[in-house]
Amino acid sequence: MAWRLASHVAFKETSYGGLLIDIKANTRRWLNKTAANVVGLCDGSRSSREIVRTCMRLWETDEEQQVALDVSELLDQLQALGYIEETPDELPVINSRRGVPLESAHIHLSKRCNLRCIHCYNSSGPEMQDELTFEELTDFMDQLKAMGAFEVTISGGEPFYHPRIWDLLAYARRHFSVTVLTNGLLIDDEACERLRELGIKEIYVSLDGASPQTNDAIRGNGTFRRATAAVRRMVAHGLPVYLNVVVTRQNKHELDAMVELAKQLGVGRIAMQEAIDQGRAADSDVLLGPEEVAEFKKWLFKRRLTETEILVGELDEYAAPAALSQNGREYPDLCPAIRGSLALLPNGDTVPCTLMERPELVTGNIRKQPLFDIWNHSPLHQMLRALSKNDCEVCSQCKIRHLCGGGCRALAYFQNGRFTGPPASEECLWRRQLFAHAAEEAGTDIDGLVKLLGLEE
């Protein structure tokens, strides 16, 4: 008998060990490196004895009895939790990955939207010409699953404007954990029940002010009342609903009030990120200046440390830097979104992430190429996966490079016209100020903080 992951489970290796994702139950279990070693060997080709022998080599020990006890205990626990299962040796291996691992995708179903928000980074509104059909979208999901992906984010435009939205959500839930980004205006009681039955992992409702005056000036008249009513409705139906806030010059004075509003509405999380210089935001007075971004990030950092009733953070879990192994140590190194995920645009174009929705950054089109070929052979994907902060101007010689990881490469590209350019000025400013503050709180300077955290070279 051999061990393999259950069909509804995915495994992701991380710098600290690993992560087991139960796609059906929308649950996750973090693993240390020892446990991750064992789970990584559960590929349908190894028995318990073979896993023990491999672990002995990995851990450089000859204590077979102790290793066998430890491995057996872990396998029993994971089997009881439904993460792994025993299977006859002759069965094919499932959940195997070919090529470069692809973990997730952000699927923009359509450009069509019932709002015209002044900061919209992809200028949603009218439908895009020649958008993907239902069959093309589900074929894309099939390709994602075959390549090992385990989660998708569904957005638009406004996804609930799509005529086949419920069929698409149901299809996605067969294979993935699903997050939905919406303005909430089309969510009635019937929709709430359908979302609950589907088992959607997360629903983010956009709200850009703690008052009707602030929010409606950004998103349109009446949207505050309708969006907050939708959130209350979803909370009442027991849905995992959160707020998503784009921070602009128009609402930056209401950040604390937004957190309090989130509590009043009964949501468990409020995600915040600043507007970016793209789409309609580029043509309106919404963008924060470098000093304003720095102030927002310092505020965000402090609220994360002190907030106990609600999680305050950025929407994208990939905002944290990846890890770079160097001299036996691991250092933060750029955003891992460019290494494990991509975005699909409504016309079939693919881009490395949702921020990179520019013609020159398109890596392929699923109508013309298999997703496997785009992901593994696109020159831009290959370059971004190989990129390190040590290749980037300014970062390679910066004292805090092992603290900050080098920043967002999309923002660096927007400012410099190249991915190896210096980080965006606002990013450099707030990261330097943030770590200077952290060093001061620790009673040291930047050099001392780097040493204290074990990140010196």
Helices and strands as residue ranges (DSSP letters): E 2-5, E 9-14, E 17-22, E 27-31, H 33-40, E 43-46, H 48-58, H 64-80, E 84-87, E 104-108, H 134-146, E 151-155, G 159-161, H 165-175, E 177-182, H 189-198, E 202-206, H 212-219, H 223-236, E 241-247, G 252-254, H 255-265, E 269-274, G 279-283, H 290-306, E 311-313, G 317-319, E 323-326, E 329-332, H 337-340, E 341-344, E 349-351, G 354-356, G 359-361, E 364-365, H 371-377, H 379-386, G 389-391, G 395-397, H 401-404, H 409-416, H 425-441, H 446-452
